[in-house]
Amino acid sequence: MLDAHYEIFRKIYLIVSSELAKKMMIQRVCCRAWKRREKEGLVFEVRVEAVDRLARLSGMSKFIIIRPPSKYLKYT
């Protein structure tokens, strides 16, 4: 489901149950971006907030995930 939303809007909105879950979800999104190897690179916006702190979508914490193009990464 996240793939479909990302392909259309280049943004991902996540609402989680707690601050700890928020940190864990940010780690998961970064890991997913790292595993997704694309020749042209990958840039997308992630907004994550705990449900008890959510007032409106525009007020969510925003993170920009940048994955450089694979031609610049050397795997050893």
Contact map, one row per residue, 1 for C-alpha under 8 A:
1111100000000000000000000000000000000000000000000000000000000000000000000000
1111110000010000000000000000000000000000000000000000000000000000000000000000
1111111000000000000000000000000000000000000000000000000000000000000000000000
1111111100000000000000000000000000000000000000000000000000000000000000000000
1111111111110000000000000000000000000000000000000000000000000000000000000000
0111111111110000000000000000000000000000000100000000000000000000000000000000
0011111111000000000000000000000000000000000000000000000000000000000000000000
0001111111000000000000000000000000000000000000000000000000000000000000000000
0000111111110000000000000000000000000000000000000000000000000000000000000000
0000111111110000000000000000000000000000001110000000000000000000000000000000
0000110011111000000000000000000000000000000111100000000000000000000000000000
0100110011111100000000000000000000000000000111100000000000000000000000000000
0000000000111110000000000000000000000000000001110000000000000000000000000000
0000000000011111000000000000000000000000000001111000000000000000000000000000
0000000000001111100000000000000000000000000000011110000000000000000000000000
0000000000000111111011000000000000000000000000011110000000000000000000000000
0000000000000011111011000000000000000000000000000111000000000000000000000000
0000000000000001111111000000000000000000000000000111000000000000000000000000
0000000000000001111111100000000000000000000000001100000000000000000000000000
0000000000000000011111110000000000000000000000000000000000000000000000000000
0000000000000001111111111000000000000000000000000100000000000000000000000000
0000000000000001111111111100000000000000000000011100000000000000000000000000
0000000000000000001111111110000000000000000000000000000000000000000000000000
0000000000000000000111111111000000000000000000000000000000000000000000000000
0000000000000000000011111111100000000000000000010000000000000000000000000000
0000000000000000000001111111110000000000000000010000000000000000000000000000
0000000000000000000000111111111000000000000000000000000000000000000000000000
0000000000000000000000011111111100000000000000000000000000000000000000000000
0000000000000000000000001111111110000000000000000000000000000000000000000000
0000000000000000000000000111111111000000000000000000000000000000100000000000
0000000000000000000000000011111111100000000000000000000000000000000000000000
0000000000000000000000000001111111110000000000000000000000000000000000000000
0000000000000000000000000000111111111000010000000000000000000000111000000000
0000000000000000000000000000011111111000000000000000000000000000001000000000
0000000000000000000000000000001111111000000000000000000000000000000000000000
0000000000000000000000000000000111111100000000000000000000000000000000000000
0000000000000000000000000000000011111110100000000000000000000000000011000000
0000000000000000000000000000000000011111110000000000000000000000000011000000
0000000000000000000000000000000000001111100000000000000000000000000011100000
0000000000000000000000000000000000000111110000000000000000000000000111000000
0000000000000000000000000000000000001111111000000000000000000000011111000000
0000000000000000000000000000000010000101111100000000000000000000111110000000
0000000001000000000000000000000000000000111110000000000000000001111000000000
0000010001110000000000000000000000000000011111000000000000000001110000000000
0000000001110000000000000000000000000000001111100000000000000111100000000000
0000000000111100000000000000000000000000000111110000000000000111100000000000
0000000000111100000000000000000000000000000011111000000000011110000000000000
0000000000001111000001001100000000000000000001111100000000011100000000000000
0000000000000111001001000000000000000000000000111110110000011000000000000000
0000000000000011111011000000000000000000000000011111110000000000000000000000
0000000000000011110000000000000000000000000000001111110000000000000000000000
0000000000000000110000000000000000000000000000000111110000000000000000000000
0000000000000000000000000000000000000000000000001111111000000000000000000000
0000000000000000000000000000000000000000000000001111111110110000000000000000
0000000000000000000000000000000000000000000000000000111110100000000000000000
0000000000000000000000000000000000000000000000000000011111110000000000000000
0000000000000000000000000000000000000000000000000000011111110000000000000000
0000000000000000000000000000000000000000000000000000000111110000000000000000
0000000000000000000000000000000000000000000000000000011111111000000000000000
0000000000000000000000000000000000000000000000111000010111111100000000000000
0000000000000000000000000000000000000000000000111000000000111110000000000000
0000000000000000000000000000000000000000000011110000000000011111000000000000
0000000000000000000000000000000000000000000011100000000000001111100000000000
0000000000000000000000000000000000000000001111000000000000000111110000000000
0000000000000000000000000000010010000000011111000000000000000011111000000000
0000000000000000000000000000000010000000111100000000000000000001111100000000
0000000000000000000000000000000011000000111000000000000000000000111110000000
0000000000000000000000000000000000000001110000000000000000000000011111011000
0000000000000000000000000000000000001111110000000000000000000000001111111000
0000000000000000000000000000000000001111100000000000000000000000000111111000
0000000000000000000000000000000000000010000000000000000000000000000011111100
0000000000000000000000000000000000000000000000000000000000000000000111111100
0000000000000000000000000000000000000000000000000000000000000000000111111110
0000000000000000000000000000000000000000000000000000000000000000000000111111
0000000000000000000000000000000000000000000000000000000000000000000000001111
0000000000000000000000000000000000000000000000000000000000000000000000000111
